[in-house]
C-alpha cells in the first residue's frame, strides 16, 4: 500500500494540473497520502505537494468534490495524527481555502472575526451586538477565531492585515435590502457590502479602523513597548495636563468635531481618572482632525495658536469648552480664544499663515505610525517607566481605562 501511494505521488509531480483532476475524480486524497511523510520526503518536496493541492482547489468548480475534500481535510486535522506544527498549519490552510471556495460558489455569507485574547482594548461583544442589528449579518454564520489559532498568523500576513479585530466576509453579494438606512432621501446611506475590499482567497475585508497590532513585540505582561525617543518627542511637542512627571500618561488623539471625543470628556471619564489617580497620571491631547470633519483642521489650528500665546491651561480650557458646547466652528472658537485673553491680531495672523499645520500633520503621522490610530478618539495609556502601552479606541466607560491602567502601572 505504501509503495502504491509512493508511486501515485511521484506521478503527481509530473503534471500538477492533470493529476489534480485525477485525484478528485478518483477520490484518492486520504489520510495516508498526507500522513506518509517518510515517502513524501523521499520522493517530493512537501511544498511541491501542497502547491499541487492548492492548484486543485483553485481549479475545481464542482461543489460536491470540494465538499469531499473539505471533509477529508477536517477529519485529518481532528485526528491529531499530524504532530508537526508547520505541516498542521498547511493542512489547516488548505481546509480553510476549500471552505472559502465552497462558500464563494454557494454564495453563503460567513463572517469570520479574527481577534486576539491578549487585546484588552476592544470588547468584541459590543461589536457583535452592533453587527447583529443588521438583518444581513444577523442571519449569517459568524465565526470568531483567535490570533493564536494555527492558521491565522500566516493568513493575516498573506492578506497584509496588520491590526485586529479583522472582519472577513466570505462574499460581498449578500442581501442588504432589509438593512435600515439612516437616510431615505436622494442620497441614501451606503450599505455595509459597499465598504468591503476583495482580498486573497475569494474573501472580502471590512476595515473598521482597528488599531491592535498582534505582531508587535510585547512585554511579559503582553503590553506593547514604545521607544523612549518616540514618547520624548511626543511630550516635547505637546501640552501636558497635570503632573508632567507622572508614572502614567493618557495620550488622547482627538478632534474637536468628533462627537465620541466630546462624549469621552462629557461623560466625566477624564475627570474621574484625575480624581482616582491624581499625581500618578497626566493627560496629553494630540490633534487628529479627521478629513470628513469640515471644522476639524481649523479647530486644531486655533487650539495651537491660542496655546502659543497662553500655554497649556488655556489650550485645555478651549478643548473643554468646545466639547461641552459641542461646537467646533471657527467663529465660536476664535471668540472663546479672545475671551481667554488671546491677542486677536496675532491669532488671526497665526491662522492665515497656517503656522501649525505641519505640527498637526506630524502629530497625526506619529499617531498612525506608532499606535495605528486611524480614527478618534484614539486613547493610548503609557507607563513612562517601563514604556509599555495599550490602545483603547473609542469613547469607552472609565472602567475600561481603569482596568488597563491597573494592569500596566
Helices and strands as residue ranges (DSSP letters): H 2-14, H 16-25, H 31-35, H 37-43, H 46-59, H 63-78, H 85-106, E 110-115, H 124-131, H 135-138, E 141-146, H 152-158, E 166-169, G 192-195, E 196-198, G 200-202, E 204-206, E 224-225, H 228-236, E 240-242, E 248-254, H 259-266, H 269-277, G 278-280, E 281-287, H 296-325, H 330-339, H 344-352, H 357-371, E 378-383, E 388-393, H 398-408
